[in-house]
Amino acid sequence: MSIPPRIITLTTDFGTSDAYVGVMKGVILGINPSVQVVDITHAVPPQDVHEAAFLINSAYHYFPKGTIHLIVVDPGVGSDRQAIVCQTDRAFFVCPDNGILTYLLEEIENSGQHPGNIVKIENRAYYLPEVSQTFHGRDIFAPVAAYLSLGVTLAEIGPFVPNLVRLPIPTLEISDDKLIGEIIKTDSFGNAITNISESLLSRLKIVSGWNISNCEIRVGGIRLKGLNRAYAESAIGKPLAIIGSSGLLEIAVNGGSAETILRLKRGDTVVIQRFN
């Protein structure tokens, strides 16, 4: 049985009104016409590395092992920031070294695993012949991803490096009767996604008897009791708390936008107060 071609995913802040994404696909397919190219998103807010870090960590789990994830959100293009490839036990990540892999590496390390092998992209044999100062997605990252899909090894791409740039990650504060987190993203529906995970709430319940149904959730001047199992459990236009598809606590409005109606934004504090 033949081995299926590798997959290369694309995550960028390029949008789709210009030719940038199409050009990158053209470069990839010119090197490996058999590779499958899949768009994750090109709607990352311009230069928002934090958003890109969250999105790639939310998406990569759902692709087959060996997938190559090409992520180009690169406000430092043309500077001395590194271009890197990171290989984990599940995937390859081709991207600028600007914090894009922060959530992914944190998740891997928290699970007790090694973050994988990391190389600096230096071998110009895997670049396009001419490299611009403003479009490394086309001239460096896309060809490197394509050559990886053909079996080029990390050692051929460049020297191994020990560490990557990390973004500051919002931390949780946990006491006997209170959990304090924050909103880390608002999605296209206006749902406010927090850094409070369902798995953490489950552990607290097991270890210290927490029960989210007996807690009050406070954010942006609103107070919510317990969690919804579905949006429809609240009336249209009413705020609610729910565990979203990413496994994180979200603040939403049934039939509306929590971002717009409740004026919630990234960085807002979320408090879960436990009552005896």
GULOZA-750469 format. One record per residue (C-alpha): x, y, z. Coordinates in pm, whole numbers, padded with zeros to 5 digits, always signed. Layout:
BEGIN
XYZ/...
// end
This chain:
BEGIN
+00000+00000+00000/+00142+00340-00095/+00213+00597+00173/-00021+00896+00139/+00147+01232+00073/+00217+01454+00369/-00013+01739+00460/+00101+02100+00491/-00133+02337+00675/-00126+02714+00645/-00200+02963+00922/-00136+03331+00843/-00254+03687+00894/-00249+03749+00518/-00624+03752+00456/-00758+03631+00123/-00801+03952-00078/-00435+03957-00187/-00231+03694-00369/+00002+03612-00078/-00160+03284+00025/-00196+03164-00334/+00168+03244-00404/+00282+03040-00103/+00073+02747-00224/+00229+02784-00567/+00578+02765-00417/+00489+02454-00217/+00329+02275-00511/+00617+02370-00740/+00849+02175-00511/+00612+01889-00422/+00309+01866-00653/+00173+01567-00456/+00148+01732-00116/-00194+01819+00029/-00224+02184+00133/-00490+02268+00393/-00587+02616+00511/-00640+02647+00886/-00700+03022+00875/-00572+03337+00709/-00779+03564+00932/-00539+03601+01225/-00553+03971+01316/-00253+04144+01154/+00070+04071+01345/-00118+03913+01637/+00130+03645+01741/-00067+03570+02058/-00378+03484+01855/-00175+03268+01617/-00022+03081+01912/-00367+03003+02049/-00510+02898+01713/-00234+02658+01609/-00244+02489+01949/-00621+02448+01913/-00596+02300+01564/-00290+02079+01528/-00427+01787+01737/-00687+01712+01471/-00442+01648+01186/-00267+01318+01110/+00068+01245+01266/+00352+01387+01057/+00156+01690+00935/+00368+01997+00862/+00217+02316+01003/+00335+02634+00834/+00255+02941+01043/+00340+03288+00916/+00242+03572+01148/+00567+03762+01143/+00590+04124+01257/+00969+04078+01276/+01013+03982+00911/+01343+04118+00780/+01487+04152+01131/+01734+03921+01307/+01457+03701+01452/+01518+03333+01382/+01323+03119+01139/+01279+02770+01283/+01142+02421+01241/+01018+02241+01552/+00951+01868+01534/+00736+01715+01809/+00627+01353+01838/+00315+01446+01639/+00400+01716+01386/+00641+01965+01231/+00602+02339+01282/+00767+02583+01040/+00749+02941+01163/+00930+03249+01289/+01074+03223+01639/+00854+03491+01791/+00640+03305+02043/+00399+03139+01799/+00460+02797+01960/+00420+02917+02321/+00091+02743+02402/+00189+02429+02216/+00523+02393+02398/+00361+02470+02732/+00099+02201+02675/+00361+01945+02573/+00581+02022+02873/+00286+02015+03115/+00210+01663+02993/+00560+01556+03093/+00691+01524+02737/+00999+01674+02576/+00909+01961+02339/+01099+01798+02053/+01383+01890+01819/+01427+02247+01701/+01649+02377+01423/+01726+02722+01293/+01653+02751+00920/+01989+02840+00769/+02058+02623+00464/+01985+02851+00168/+01960+02547-00058/+01603+02517+00072/+01513+02885+00013/+01391+03037-00309/+01682+03177-00511/+01586+03537-00431/+01480+03627-00075/+01290+03950-00014/+01299+04143+00312/+00919+04141+00343/+00788+03801+00230/+00973+03521+00407/+00651+03319+00393/+00705+03279+00020/+01084+03275+00004/+01185+03076+00315/+00900+02916+00510/+00698+02776+00217/+00993+02610+00040/+01129+02468+00366/+00788+02315+00445/+00772+02169+00095/+01119+02014+00122/+01026+01867+00461/+00730+01699+00291/+00979+01535+00053/+01177+01391+00342/+01452+01647+00396/+01578+01610+00754/+01607+01874+01023/+01986+01838+01027/+01994+01935+00659/+01792+02251+00722/+02010+02404+00992/+02173+02375+01334/+01982+02257+01637/+01887+02528+01889/+01803+02472+02257/+01522+02718+02322/+01254+02923+02155/+01106+03264+02230/+00803+03236+02458/+00515+03477+02501/+00409+03558+02856/+00120+03323+02936/-00157+03444+03167/-00133+03251+03492/-00414+03124+03712/-00453+03212+04078/-00610+02936+04286/-00705+02952+04653/-00943+02753+04872/-01249+02947+04758/-01148+03133+04444/-01006+03077+04097/-00886+03378+03897/-00811+03356+03527/-00858+03580+03226/-00993+03603+02874/-00729+03500+02622/-00929+03528+02298/-01261+03633+02151/-01370+03423+01855/-01561+03523+01541/-01893+03470+01722/-01787+03710+01998/-01748+03432+02255/-01486+03518+02517/-01253+03222+02569/-01070+03201+02900/-00757+03021+03018/-00964+02814+03264/-00985+02457+03137/-01249+02194+03194/-00973+01955+03300/-00861+02197+03573/-01216+02235+03703/-01251+01854+03706/-00925+01817+03901/-01037+02076+04154/-01362+01888+04202/-01178+01562+04262/-00898+01702+04479/-01075+01965+04685/-01447+01915+04634/-01512+02210+04404/-01841+02199+04220/-01879+02459+03947/-02260+02445+03979/-02224+02595+04327/-01991+02872+04214/-02042+03225+04084/-01854+03336+03773/-01775+03709+03757/-01642+03892+03453/-01687+04242+03317/-01951+04338+03573/-02173+04033+03516/-02234+03742+03751/-02324+03393+03632/-02426+03087+03829/-02286+02754+03712/-02232+02627+03359/-02463+02575+03064/-02457+02246+02878/-02590+02425+02569/-02636+02786+02461/-03012+02731+02435/-03039+02675+02811/-03027+03054+02841/-03277+03292+02686/-03187+03477+02366/-02970+03776+02451/-02873+03644+02793/-02511+03586+02901/-02390+03240+02996/-02083+03034+03077/-02007+02715+02889/-01717+02480+02817/-01636+02537+02450/-01498+02302+02187/-01140+02386+02289/-01206+02251+02638/-01190+02599+02790/-01446+02802+02982/-01617+03056+02757/-01842+03350+02832/-02108+03387+02564/-02442+03547+02486/-02711+03323+02341/-02782+03456+01993/-02538+03743+02037/-02179+03850+02093/-02028+03866+02440/-01751+04080+02295/-01997+04341+02170/-02284+04321+02419/-02079+04265+02734/-01775+04454+02602/-01543+04172+02695/-01190+04163+02558/-00865+03976+02586/-00702+04035+02923/-01024+04085+03121/-01021+03908+03457/-01250+03612+03520/-01323+03511+03879/-01487+03188+03988/-01597+03222+04350/-01671+02909+04547/-01945+02920+04810/-01965+02672+05098/
// end
